């Protein structure tokens, strides 16, 4: 027996609101298409997206993130 599959790493924090202006989720900064395809991406594709996420925060106006 091989056991259950390993869990897929995700940046989801259960705040699923897509900003119409930037097209990014206000919780995890992924694009809607990335959220929809997440389980179909390879580990390498997911890792590349995860590395890119911190830089995406600046694409969302601060007031939308509750920073002002």
N, C-alpha and C positions, 0 to 999 in steps of 0.2 A: 504494500500500500504506500502511496506517495503522500497521502494526507491532503489537507486543504491547500489551495493556492495561496501564495504569499499576498498580503494586502498591497494594494497599489498606493503609493505615496501620492498625496493630494494636498494642494494649498487651501482647499475649501475650509472656510470657518463658519459655514451655515448662514452667511449674510449674502443671499443671492438676489442682488439688485443690479441690473445692467444700466449703466450710465449711457443715455442716448447720444450724448455728445462725443464721448471717447470710444464707446462700444465695449468698455471694459466692465467687469463685475466690480462693484465697490467693495466687496469682501476679499476677493483673492487676486484681482487684477487680470484675470484671464479674459480672453475674448469669448463671446458666446459660442462660436464654433469650436474653440478649444475645450470648453466645458462639455459640449455635446459629444466630442470625439475622444475625450480623455482616456476611456478604457480601451480604445482601439489604437492609441499611440504606442510605440515601442517604449521601453524604459529610457532609451537614449533620447527619444523625442520629448518625453515628459521632463527629463532632467534639463534639457536645453530650455524649455519653456520656464521651468522653475527658476533657472538662473537669470532669466530675463525679467521676471516679475517685479523685483524691487525697483527697477528703473521705470517701470510703467506707472508707478504711483504719481509721478509728476505730470502725467498726461490727464489727470483728473483734477478739476478745480478744487482747491482746498476746502471751500465751503460745502462741497458735496460730501466730503469725508468727515465733516463736523469739526474741522480744524479752526474755523473762524466763527 
